[in-house]
Amino acid sequence: MKLYYMPGACSLASHIALREIGADFSLEKVDVKEQKTESGEDFTAVNPNGYVPALRFDDDDILTEGVAVLQFLGEQNPDAKLLPASGTRERARVNQHLSFIGSELHKAYSPFFANKLEGEARTIAEAKVAKRMGHLETLLADGRNYLTGDQFTIADAYLFVVANWSSLVNIDLDQWPNIASFVKRVAARPTAQAAMKAEGLLQ
Ligand SMILES: N[C@@H](CCC(=O)N[C@@H](CS)C(=O)NCC(=O)O)C(=O)O
């Protein structure tokens, strides 16, 4: 398998999941502005939507959309316990978090990357992030290690990546101490360390 990624982007969640399951995979960095990969591939031929992540299988089939990639990796590797069994309430809960992070939280951070946000536009965008993060801060207030309890899941990999964007866009993560602790906890996982090193985010 090959993962198309941008350093620190949402593709980092898939990257961490690949390491959590012990997959045999390679990495290909993408320049989304140029729509070229580091080895010179035309990225529009990989993902016509032009964004990462994309996962290329050994038969050249390609899977896109981060949540679909994460779910596939979790489902194919039950021993890694990244995703509870299909049809259970626990699975529904992970799906709830994936959906919330993908459509509510990730997209609340997106405007900070797309535009130079200033004045009222920035205030409105910050308020939206704060509302979404506030929801997760309350959830984590009971001392649980991860979103659904003490088991790390694909939803945690995704939240880790998105919450980590805060410093890049000058949002103070420490205003949500439970999420800040969560981010440190996930960052300390050997898989997250290895993934961030491989993407050039850590020495
Ligand atoms: N719906 C997509 C969105 C992926 C996405 O937003 N990727 C960003 C990085 S986090 C990207 O590649 N943006 C570049 C672009 O859209 O041009 C998914 O969930 O996989």
Ligand as a Chemical Component Dictionary entry (heavy atoms), coordinates in Angstrom:
data_LIG
# 
_chem_comp.id                   LIG 
_chem_comp.type                 NON-POLYMER 
_chem_comp.pdbx_formal_charge   0 
_chem_comp.three_letter_code    LIG 
# 
loop_
_chem_comp_atom.comp_id 
_chem_comp_atom.atom_id 
_chem_comp_atom.alt_atom_id 
_chem_comp_atom.type_symbol 
_chem_comp_atom.charge 
_chem_comp_atom.model_Cartn_x 
_chem_comp_atom.model_Cartn_y 
_chem_comp_atom.model_Cartn_z 
_chem_comp_atom.pdbx_ordinal 
LIG N1  N1  N 0 -13.216 15.145 2.488  1  
LIG C1  C1  C 0 -11.787 14.948 2.487  2  
LIG C2  C2  C 0 -11.088 16.251 2.824  3  
LIG C3  C3  C 0 -9.586  16.061 2.878  4  
LIG C4  C4  C 0 -8.873  17.374 3.098  5  
LIG O1  O1  O 0 -9.464  18.364 3.516  6  
LIG N2  N2  N 0 -7.556  17.339 2.812  7  
LIG C5  C5  C 0 -6.758  18.529 2.936  8  
LIG C6  C6  C 0 -5.635  18.351 3.934  9  
LIG S1  S1  S 0 -6.268  18.103 5.579  10 
LIG C7  C7  C 0 -6.147  18.823 1.584  11 
LIG O2  O2  O 0 -5.540  17.978 0.968  12 
LIG N3  N3  N 0 -6.377  20.055 1.124  13 
LIG C8  C8  C 0 -5.848  20.511 -0.107 14 
LIG C9  C9  C 0 -6.895  20.972 -1.055 15 
LIG O3  O3  O 0 -8.100  20.748 -0.783 16 
LIG O4  O4  O 0 -6.526  21.529 -2.055 17 
LIG C10 C10 C 0 -11.382 13.850 3.462  18 
LIG O5  O5  O 0 -11.986 13.798 4.541  19 
LIG O6  O6  O 0 -10.471 13.076 3.161  20 
# 
loop_
_chem_comp_bond.comp_id 
_chem_comp_bond.atom_id_1 
_chem_comp_bond.atom_id_2 
_chem_comp_bond.value_order 
_chem_comp_bond.pdbx_ordinal 
LIG N1  C1  SING 1  
LIG C1  C2  SING 2  
LIG C1  C10 SING 3  
LIG C2  C3  SING 4  
LIG C3  C4  SING 5  
LIG C4  O1  DOUB 6  
LIG C4  N2  SING 7  
LIG N2  C5  SING 8  
LIG C5  C6  SING 9  
LIG C5  C7  SING 10 
LIG C6  S1  SING 11 
LIG C7  O2  DOUB 12 
LIG C7  N3  SING 13 
LIG N3  C8  SING 14 
LIG C8  C9  SING 15 
LIG C9  O3  DOUB 16 
LIG C9  O4  SING 17 
LIG C10 O5  DOUB 18 
LIG C10 O6  SING 19 
# 
